Amino acid sequence: MIDDVYEMYRNHLTGDEEDILIIIYGVLDGFKTEDLVKLFQDLNYEEKFEMTVLYLYEKLRLKMAEEGIGHIGYGDDQGNNILH
């Protein structure tokens, strides 16, 4: 599926994560639950594992950002800085 999506949009990709998300949302927008289940079932073990790892990574990253973990906070800061 990724190869097909890449071929369709290769001349429109800029390497920007937002572009990638827009394309992915557009591709999956019309999918029903059954379509997503079939897509997942068709993956081999390694692909399922990688997909699950990336999903959990992103959810944990968002939770940490939501909770402010990794941010430096001083009373007189003008903005938020993230530790890397």
N, C-alpha and C positions, 0 to 999 in steps of 0.2 A: 504494500500500500504506500509506504513512504517513497519508494522509487517512482511510483506513478504520480504522486503529489509533487515530488521534486521536479519531474519532467514537465508537468503542467505549469509550474510557477517559477522555474529556474531563471527565466529572464526578468522576473519581477522581484526576486529576492535581493535584499540589501545586506543581509547578515544581522539585521536588527531583530531582537527578540520579539518586539511588538508585532513586526510583520509576520513572523512565524506563528505567533499566537492567533493573529487574525485569520491566517490561512487555515490553521487547525480547527479553530472554532467554526469557520465557514464549511469545512469539509464534514465535520461531525454534527453540524446543526440539524440536519434532517434525519439523523440516525434515531432509531427507536431503541428501547432497551434490548430487544432481541438482536438487533444489529450489533450493538456493543458486545453482547455476550458472545455472539458468533465470532466477532473480531478477536476477542480474547481467547476463545477456545481454539482458534486457528493458529495461535502463536505457539512456538515450541517452548520448552521449559525455560531456557535461558532468556528468551524474550519476555515471558511472563514475569520472571524474576526481576529483570531489569526494569520493566514497566512498574512493578510494585515498589521497587526500591526508589525509583525516581518520584513516584507519587508520594510515598511516605517522606522522602527528603524534602520535597516542596511543601508539604503540609506542616512539617516540623519547622522549616525555615520561616514560613508565614506566621506560625504560632509564636516563635521566638521574637520575630519583629513586632508582632502585636503586643507582646508582653514587655518589650523594650530590652530584651536580653541582647547584650553585645553593643549597646549604645553607651556612650560616655555622656554623663550629665553633670554640668556645673551650673550653679545658680545664674551665672551671667552669660551663659552660652547664647549665641544668636541662632544657632542651628543645631541639628543633631549630627553627631559623628558616629560612624559605625566602626567598630574594631574589626580588623581582618586578621 
